[in-house]
Amino acid sequence: MFFTWAARARENRIRFVGDAGAIEWTGGELRLERAAAVERFDYSAELEKTAYHRWFTGLFEGFVAALDRGDPAAAAGPFLEDIRRVASVVEHAYLAARNGTTVAIADGA
C-alpha cells in the first residue's frame, strides 16, 4: 500500500495478490485480475472533491434516519464493520513489512 495525502499531488496505490488473482487500485481505477481475465472500473470522478458532498449527504441522511428510528447502533450503518476490516488489512500489511514476508489474511478479517 502506498498513500500520499500531504503531498502536492494525491496518489493512492494498493495491490493485493492471492491464489485466485489480484486486485489493484491506482489513480481512481480498480483493476480485478482473475481466471486470466482483467476487469477495470473507473472511479476517478467519485474521487474529485466536487463529489464529496454526495458522500457526506448519504452518510448524514442514514445517520439521522437511524437516530429518528431510535436505533443508535444502526446509525453507524455498515461503516464500523468496514472500518474494522480496513484496519485489519492495514495491520496485516504492517506485520508483513516488519517481518519482510507475506501474510495471509483470513476470510472475514
Short mmCIF file of the C-alpha atoms (twelve columns), coordinates in Angstrom:
data_MODEL
# 
_entry.id   MODEL 
# 
loop_
_atom_site.group_PDB 
_atom_site.id 
_atom_site.type_symbol 
_atom_site.label_atom_id 
_atom_site.label_alt_id 
_atom_site.label_comp_id 
_atom_site.label_asym_id 
_atom_site.label_seq_id 
_atom_site.Cartn_x 
_atom_site.Cartn_y 
_atom_site.Cartn_z 
_atom_site.pdbx_PDB_model_num 
ATOM 1   C CA . MET A 1   0.000   0.000   0.000   1 
ATOM 2   C CA . PHE A 2   1.215   3.473   -0.801  1 
ATOM 3   C CA . PHE A 3   -0.720  6.575   0.275   1 
ATOM 4   C CA . THR A 4   0.034   10.271  -0.111  1 
ATOM 5   C CA . TRP A 5   -2.313  12.845  1.333   1 
ATOM 6   C CA . ALA A 6   0.010   15.671  2.292   1 
ATOM 7   C CA . ALA A 7   1.980   15.856  -0.959  1 
ATOM 8   C CA . ARG A 8   1.274   18.309  -3.770  1 
ATOM 9   C CA . ALA A 9   -0.377  15.517  -5.740  1 
ATOM 10  C CA . ARG A 10  -2.556  12.890  -4.110  1 
ATOM 11  C CA . GLU A 11  -1.791  9.311   -5.009  1 
ATOM 12  C CA . ASN A 12  -3.013  6.022   -3.581  1 
ATOM 13  C CA . ARG A 13  -1.808  2.649   -4.798  1 
ATOM 14  C CA . ILE A 14  -2.876  -0.674  -3.370  1 
ATOM 15  C CA . ARG A 15  -2.254  -4.146  -4.740  1 
ATOM 16  C CA . PHE A 16  -3.373  -7.418  -3.194  1 
ATOM 17  C CA . VAL A 17  -2.280  -10.677 -4.764  1 
ATOM 18  C CA . GLY A 18  -3.828  -14.006 -3.876  1 
ATOM 19  C CA . ASP A 19  -4.121  -17.530 -5.180  1 
ATOM 20  C CA . ALA A 20  -7.162  -16.704 -7.305  1 
ATOM 21  C CA . GLY A 21  -5.968  -13.386 -8.742  1 
ATOM 22  C CA . ALA A 22  -5.175  -9.806  -7.840  1 
ATOM 23  C CA . ILE A 23  -6.888  -6.535  -7.021  1 
ATOM 24  C CA . GLU A 24  -5.173  -3.231  -7.724  1 
ATOM 25  C CA . TRP A 25  -6.218  0.363   -7.078  1 
ATOM 26  C CA . THR A 26  -4.272  3.080   -8.869  1 
ATOM 27  C CA . GLY A 27  -5.317  6.621   -9.710  1 
ATOM 28  C CA . GLY A 28  -9.038  6.023   -9.362  1 
ATOM 29  C CA . GLU A 29  -9.041  2.790   -11.339 1 
ATOM 30  C CA . LEU A 30  -9.897  -0.529  -9.732  1 
ATOM 31  C CA . ARG A 31  -8.480  -3.491  -11.627 1 
ATOM 32  C CA . LEU A 32  -9.503  -7.089  -10.917 1 
ATOM 33  C CA . GLU A 33  -7.468  -9.936  -12.376 1 
ATOM 34  C CA . ARG A 34  -8.848  -13.452 -12.104 1 
ATOM 35  C CA . ALA A 35  -9.070  -16.541 -14.269 1 
ATOM 36  C CA . ALA A 36  -6.828  -14.900 -16.897 1 
ATOM 37  C CA . ALA A 37  -9.350  -12.059 -17.310 1 
ATOM 38  C CA . VAL A 38  -8.963  -8.405  -16.345 1 
ATOM 39  C CA . GLU A 39  -11.858 -6.130  -15.379 1 
ATOM 40  C CA . ARG A 40  -11.375 -2.379  -14.975 1 
ATOM 41  C CA . PHE A 41  -13.656 0.075   -13.170 1 
ATOM 42  C CA . ASP A 42  -13.078 3.828   -13.286 1 
ATOM 43  C CA . TYR A 43  -13.904 5.641   -10.022 1 
ATOM 44  C CA . SER A 44  -11.893 8.776   -10.702 1 
ATOM 45  C CA . ALA A 45  -14.993 11.008  -10.854 1 
ATOM 46  C CA . GLU A 46  -16.062 9.846   -7.392  1 
ATOM 47  C CA . LEU A 47  -12.668 10.886  -6.002  1 
ATOM 48  C CA . GLU A 48  -12.933 14.503  -7.141  1 
ATOM 49  C CA . LYS A 49  -13.519 16.939  -4.298  1 
ATOM 50  C CA . THR A 50  -16.689 18.115  -6.044  1 
ATOM 51  C CA . ALA A 51  -18.180 14.661  -5.355  1 
ATOM 52  C CA . TYR A 52  -17.533 14.741  -1.609  1 
ATOM 53  C CA . HIS A 53  -20.835 16.454  -0.789  1 
ATOM 54  C CA . ARG A 54  -22.729 13.452  -2.232  1 
ATOM 55  C CA . TRP A 55  -20.800 11.070  0.028   1 
ATOM 56  C CA . PHE A 56  -21.463 13.093  3.138   1 
ATOM 57  C CA . THR A 57  -25.093 13.742  2.271   1 
ATOM 58  C CA . GLY A 58  -25.756 9.996   2.139   1 
ATOM 59  C CA . LEU A 59  -23.848 9.369   5.359   1 
ATOM 60  C CA . PHE A 60  -25.722 12.064  7.265   1 
ATOM 61  C CA . GLU A 61  -29.122 11.033  5.885   1 
ATOM 62  C CA . GLY A 62  -28.590 7.436   7.034   1 
ATOM 63  C CA . PHE A 63  -27.298 8.568   10.412  1 
ATOM 64  C CA . VAL A 64  -30.265 10.876  11.063  1 
ATOM 65  C CA . ALA A 65  -32.782 8.264   9.863   1 
ATOM 66  C CA . ALA A 66  -31.323 5.665   12.261  1 
ATOM 67  C CA . LEU A 67  -31.461 8.108   15.149  1 
ATOM 68  C CA . ASP A 68  -35.057 9.039   14.249  1 
ATOM 69  C CA . ARG A 69  -35.926 5.324   14.414  1 
ATOM 70  C CA . GLY A 70  -34.314 5.175   17.861  1 
ATOM 71  C CA . ASP A 71  -31.643 2.771   16.639  1 
ATOM 72  C CA . PRO A 72  -28.250 4.248   17.576  1 
ATOM 73  C CA . ALA A 73  -26.421 1.026   16.674  1 
ATOM 74  C CA . ALA A 74  -27.727 1.310   13.106  1 
ATOM 75  C CA . ALA A 75  -26.619 4.949   12.988  1 
ATOM 76  C CA . ALA A 76  -23.110 3.709   12.247  1 
ATOM 77  C CA . GLY A 77  -24.533 1.634   9.431   1 
ATOM 78  C CA . PRO A 78  -22.156 -0.844  7.833   1 
ATOM 79  C CA . PHE A 79  -19.304 1.598   8.330   1 
ATOM 80  C CA . LEU A 80  -17.977 0.262   11.631  1 
ATOM 81  C CA . GLU A 81  -17.541 -3.174  10.086  1 
ATOM 82  C CA . ASP A 82  -15.842 -1.590  7.046   1 
ATOM 83  C CA . ILE A 83  -13.513 0.312   9.362   1 
ATOM 84  C CA . ARG A 84  -12.689 -2.877  11.271  1 
ATOM 85  C CA . ARG A 85  -11.867 -4.770  8.057   1 
ATOM 86  C CA . VAL A 86  -9.704  -1.942  6.681   1 
ATOM 87  C CA . ALA A 87  -7.845  -1.691  9.999   1 
ATOM 88  C CA . SER A 88  -7.225  -5.456  9.890   1 
ATOM 89  C CA . VAL A 89  -5.765  -5.234  6.372   1 
ATOM 90  C CA . VAL A 90  -3.526  -2.323  7.383   1 
ATOM 91  C CA . GLU A 91  -2.341  -4.230  10.468  1 
ATOM 92  C CA . HIS A 92  -1.515  -7.268  8.309   1 
ATOM 93  C CA . ALA A 93  0.386   -5.030  5.870   1 
ATOM 94  C CA . TYR A 94  2.476   -3.565  8.710   1 
ATOM 95  C CA . LEU A 95  3.185   -7.074  10.015  1 
ATOM 96  C CA . ALA A 96  4.304   -8.224  6.563   1 
ATOM 97  C CA . ALA A 97  6.547   -5.185  6.171   1 
ATOM 98  C CA . ARG A 98  8.025   -5.606  9.651   1 
ATOM 99  C CA . ASN A 99  8.806   -9.305  9.057   1 
ATOM 100 C CA . GLY A 100 9.714   -8.980  5.379   1 
ATOM 101 C CA . THR A 101 7.278   -11.749 4.484   1 
ATOM 102 C CA . THR A 102 3.848   -12.228 3.027   1 
ATOM 103 C CA . VAL A 103 0.954   -12.546 5.451   1 
ATOM 104 C CA . ALA A 104 -2.274  -14.405 4.835   1 
ATOM 105 C CA . ILE A 105 -5.450  -12.519 5.689   1 
ATOM 106 C CA . ALA A 106 -8.220  -14.798 6.880   1 
ATOM 107 C CA . ASP A 107 -11.675 -14.563 5.333   1 
ATOM 108 C CA . GLY A 108 -13.751 -12.029 7.206   1 
ATOM 109 C CA . ALA A 109 -10.682 -10.386 8.739   1 
# 
